[in-house]
């Protein structure tokens, strides 16, 4: 395990993956993931759900995830999108959960790469794969949205969808929002920005109610308009 992963993470991931057959495929999100102590994605749930509906509309077969983190987004791509047959995922901190995904989703062909998205190893393996990509989810280096997009645009199918996470995030040079807006000039686009969970949490705070789980703690910690958000590019 390469990255600074939390203790107990692998056990939690296996517990959820081993039970996934108990829940119907094709939902927009899954309670067990967002109720988990460590596995939940660092995304606003309602934004992720809208993102999954966009993806489902094109019946994707191949998905690439740049910045797979603990694998919760990968889980949603394969569980929410029944047409997905292949997933490419890179995470510079490592992908210790790779074997678990292959074991519990045997019908999906996974390519997990414990490296940066523009490393030679990553590029070579994507090139060798030969298949074109339907969905590209960019959630890695926030200052390299443009580089990731330009690197993998040539592997994308016409009619494919590119998703850029954290377009609301403000960095020193405003890379996330500015880069998306620059690229967006060439494509049909939309922005998925839903602050309703934060609004509801502010109401709970005013009533003195505690958060219910770790995801709720994350929402409360990042309760501002300059985080998350998903930019969608239609190719």
C-alpha positions, -999 to 999 in steps of 0.1 A, spaced: 0 0 0 17 32 -12 -4 60 0 -13 74 34 -45 54 35 -66 53 67 -65 22 90 -93 -2 83 -99 11 48 -93 -22 30 -116 -41 53 -143 -15 48 -140 -16 10 -141 -54 9 -172 -54 32 -190 -31 7 -179 -47 -25 -187 -82 -12 -223 -71 -6 -229 -51 -37 -249 -79 -53 -276 -72 -27 -283 -38 -42 -298 -32 -77 -276 -21 -105 -282 12 -122 -291 35 -92 -277 70 -91 -257 64 -59 -255 39 -30 -262 45 6 -237 20 19 -208 40 3 -219 73 16 -227 59 50 -192 43 53 -166 57 76 -137 58 50 -148 48 16 -172 76 6 -161 97 -24 -150 133 -18 -179 146 -39 -213 161 -31 -237 132 -34 -263 150 -55 -236 162 -79 -223 126 -83 -259 114 -89 -264 140 -117 -230 130 -131 -241 94 -132 -273 103 -151 -253 121 -177 -230 91 -181 -259 66 -183 -274 86 -212 -246 75 -235 -245 38 -225 -207 39 -219 -185 8 -223 -151 22 -212 -145 46 -184 -112 62 -174 -107 77 -139 -78 101 -132 -74 104 -95 -92 72 -83 -85 80 -46 -100 52 -24 -120 38 -53 -155 50 -44 -160 68 -78 -148 36 -95 -175 17 -76 -202 41 -88 -191 40 -124 -194 2 -125 -224 -2 -103 -245 28 -115 -237 22 -152 -246 -14 -162 -232 -11 -197 -196 -5 -185 -172 -33 -195 -138 -17 -189 -124 7 -163 -90 23 -164 -81 40 -131 -49 57 -120 -40 69 -85 -6 82 -77 -9 71 -41 -15 35 -52 -44 12 -58 -43 -14 -31 -80 -23 -37 -74 -34 -73 -77 -71 -66 -109 -66 -46 -126 -49 -76 -116 -76 -99 -128 -103 -75 -162 -88 -69 -169 -74 -104 -156 -103 -125 -175 -92 -156 -156 -58 -157 -121 -56 -171 -101 -33 -148 -68 -17 -154 -55 -1 -122 -23 19 -124 -5 32 -92 10 62 -110 4 96 -123 -19 101 -153 9 114 -176 35 88 -165 49 68 -194 36 36 -178 0 50 -178 1 63 -213 17 31 -227 -9 9 -211 -38 30 -223 -23 29 -258 -19 -8 -257 -54 -13 -246 -66 -1 -280 -102 5 -270 -115 41 -271 -128 58 -240 -165 68 -236 -162 86 -202 -131 105 -189 -133 116 -153 -106 140 -143 -101 144 -106 -63 143 -101 -39 172 -101 -61 203 -99 -34 224 -116 -32 200 -146 -68 197 -159 -57 210 -193 -28 186 -195 -49 156 -186 -76 166 -210 -52 172 -239 -33 139 -231 -64 117 -233 -87 136 -257 -72 116 -286 -84 83 -269 -120 96 -266 -149 84 -288 -170 110 -306 -201 114 -285 -180 107 -254 -182 128 -222 -154 144 -201 -161 152 -165 -139 176 -146 -144 175 -108 -138 205 -85 -144 232 -110 -155 255 -82 -123 250 -64 -102 282 -62 -64 277 -63 -38 304 -64 -42 308 -101 -78 297 -103 -68 268 -125 -99 246 -120 -126 270 -130 -105 290 -155 -92 259 -173 -127 244 -177 -140 277 -190 -112 279 -215 -117 243 -228 -155 248 -228 -154 273 -256 -148 245 -280 -176 221 -268 -211 218 -257 -209 219 -219 -228 221 -187 -219 226 -150 -233 204 -123 -232 225 -91 -256 216 -63 -252 233 -29 -285 219 -15 -267 195 9 -248 223 24 -279 244 27 -296 216 46 -266 211 68 -266 248 78 -302 243 89 -292 213 109 -264 232 125 -288 260 134 -309 234 152 -279 220 170 -281 187 152 -248 166 149 -237 150 117 -247 114 111 -216 100 94 -182 108 80 -196 121 48 -217 145 68 -186 157 86 -170 163 52 -200 183 40 -199 204 71 -162 210 69 -164 221 32 -196 241 36 -188 268 11 -194 275 -26 -157 273 -37 -155 235 -36 -166 206 -57 -188 211 -88 -185 190 -120 -178 204 -154 -192 184 -183 -178 184 -219 -198 167 -246 -174 157 -274 
